[in-house]
């Protein structure tokens, strides 16, 4: 009745992929005999890219062009609103509000008016326009199949243009990234594609938006990888990289190729200076954690205020705008995007008390207005604050510890990048962004040291970043670690059970039941491959199949089979096997040799997949005894 297979007989199994029904996506992984007597479904082999990737790349290029043009349109909208409100003229030139009206009442009234409009748009248009954009896009990627409503594509840039153009202390990059992501998502909803492919298009649009704002294609790709894709695969990386390159090209056609933060050439740092920049990164990391907690504390305060006094959240931005206006009266530099402030800080044109005042007031204005729930970005304010703190520390070191060799310009650059690394937990994005926006290669080493130190201390002090804290508060569990799939590195033949208990196709169901009832040790398994007289696997039956089967006592095991066997090859990976189990909703797979004639050599169960993780967990947790000098000398 039962045979225990250790050296199964040779047999021949011609391949004809068209004779059995196939699950979607597995059309190219089915083999069966030409007469239909034997068939099996094998897992689809992993491919880094396929022909669909080319189509996604083509759509990504179109999305990138649209996102880059949208970025230009948004910048001009911001300029139009700024000129209309602060200068009383019709122009789309990108102007700083501080050069406009000096009437203190107007400086307060203009942000309040803009905030009321944004609040109305959020309540009656879409609440998704609230916030700085990136966390909302992340949420759609993680929990919404990368689907962003089409209305966000229009409401987000318009609301951001109104908020920033009326003095909001935000950067345009957050709304542009959100707009580009919405454009990519919309394209993904038009075409018949998978959720993963839609996520790639969303990330491509977001990367294109950032590249079109700063002319920083490489850091835009890294931002997409670290904050949106949560993976590093060719099929997603290639379309995103193409999108960033195309968007940068479109930006160059409109704005040229000059760095957005032009500063004087930097000097080569000494070894002692590198140590100092690393310590600066640690300080900036603590500041980044404090800023994250402070900004969310403001948001919590608005929530409590609204609950206690029954004030609808639509009116919160207007209350935050009052603070923006008052701070703007004290320091007009805090109004608007303030990219010129970053350049001035890095170039040393703002120093001393003026520098500290700008940093403190910008922080208050930005945190309060963002916490009120208006529409704006975080990158430019963070860069301003970080550059200011870094430049001020650099100035103090130059006066009181000149032997350190710290350059205040380099310290400002490190501060600008390190605060973003600590706040967003996007290390590589921060380093490359600072380089691309200044084109200063001698700053790369201090940037790497300072940003890494900031990233380290921020992770130690705060589990979540300024981007993910909002999602964590909504109950989401986020892990942004990137590691090679362990199951993709282990072959089935290294884990599968070699000693397989099988059933003969010609035996009766009644005999199989009797054997199971005997309590034989080999009968306790949950599934049994069924072999024909030639040793070919023709199906798999479970204990439930055998015990629940009704019918004639002469019914054979072969007649009880209702589907082609789902199998895995011995040189497939455990990832292929796990995916096959999920796709086919089964808990075990017969293991066949890939070489002709596909002999049965084992069986793989879900418990085998779990047990395969033991070496990984051991390598991560077991501390091995170190070698002594004497043991090394004996080798």
Order of alpha helices (4+ residues) and beta strands (2+ residues): beta-beta-beta-alpha-alpha-alpha-alpha-alpha-alpha-alpha-alpha-alpha-alpha-alpha-alpha-alpha-alpha-alpha-alpha-alpha-beta-alpha-beta-beta-alpha-beta-alpha-beta-beta-alpha-alpha-alpha
